Every structure is written in C-alpha cells, then in structure tokens.
Amino acid sequence: MGMPNFPYRFNELPDLDKDQVLLFLLATVGQEELALAHIMNAEGEKIQAAVAKFESGRLSVDELLAINDNVNDTLKTVVKKEMLLEFKVDKILEILHAMKRC
C-alpha cells in the first residue's frame, strides 16, 4: 500500500491562523453532512423503488425485507457518522470558547 497523496506538500501549506482552521473544520462538517444527506436520499429512493416493485409483483416479500435490512444497516452507519460529526463540532466549539476566554 502506498502513501496517501495530499493536495500540497506540507512545506507549501498556507499559513492559517486558528480562526481560519476552525472555519475550515466547520466547513468540512458541512460537506460531510451534505454527503450524508445524499446517502439518506438514495436509501429513501431505494425503498420507494423496492415498494413499487413489490406492489407490481416483481419483488417477493423476502427480497423486500432484504432490501429493508440493507437500508437499515446503511442508516445505522449514517447515524454513527452523525455522532462522530457531533463530537467534532463540540470540540470546535470548545476550542472557540477557550479562545474567547484568552
């Protein structure tokens, strides 16, 4: 396995102050939330398509339940990611409050 490719070499990174870094971190949370919203939307569409197939007789009850289980597993993973994002935001807010006290 090779090393990951970063967009910049470390010595070419721009100088960022703490406020800029915290804003960047908050922006990454927003991007991750958007990605999770797309995943949840896709899972909803998957359920809608499965129900339509079931109602037309092109999908068995067992197949419908299997799709439901798959969507359930995916949404559990999304919830776990949401919890991690909440921890990230809490830490950012903690740092912001600490900076205001200084």
N, C-alpha and C positions, 0 to 999 in steps of 0.2 A: 504494500500500500504506500502510495506516495504522499508527500506533504501537501496540505491544502494550499490552494492558490489564493492569495489575498489581492485585493484590487490595487494596493500600493505597497511599495516596500516600506518597512517600518520607519526607516530614516527619512522618508518623504511624506509622512503624515503631516497634515496641517497642525499648527499649534491651536489647540482648543482650550478655552477656559472651562471651569466647572459648569457654568450655566449652559454653555453650548453642548457639553457632553450630556448633561441631564435632559436637555431638549431633544437631543438625538436619541437617547434611550427611550423617551416617551414616544417619539415618532416610530421607533421600532415596535413598540407595543401596539400602536395604532395599525401598523402594517400587518402584524400578526393577527390582530382582531379581525381585520378585513379578510385575511386568508381563511380564518376560521368561519367567518360568515359565509364565504363562498362554499366551504365544505358542507356546512349545515344546509345551505340551499340545495346543493347537489343531492344530499341524502334525502331531503324532502321530495325532490323530483323523482328520485329512485323509488320511494314509497308510492308516490302517485302513479307512476308507470306500472308498478307491480300490481297495485289495486285494480287499475284499468284492465290489465291482462287477466287478472283473476276473475273480474266481473264478466269478461268476454269468454271465459272458459279456456283461455290459453295458458293458464298457470294453475297448478294444484295448490291445495291448502299447505302441503308440506313445503313447496317451493316458496310460497308467500311467507311462511313462518321463517324459513331460512334467510330470506332477504331481510325480514324484520330483525332477526338476530344480528345480521351483518351491520345493519344501520345502527342498531343499539350499541354494538361494540365500537363503532366509529364515533358515535356521540359520547360514549363514555371517555374515549380518548380526548375528544374536544373539551369535555369538562375538566379533565386533568390538566390540559394545556391552559385553560382559563384560570385554574387555580395557580399555576406557575406564573402566569402573567400578573395576577393579583399580587403575588409576593414581590414581583419585580417593581410594580407601581408603588407598593408600600415602601419598599427600600428607597426608591427615588424620592418619595415624599419625606421619608425620614431624613435623608441627606439634605433636602431643601430646607426643612425646618431647622436642622443643625446649622446650616449656613446662615440662616437669618438670625440665629442667636449670637453668632460671632460678630 
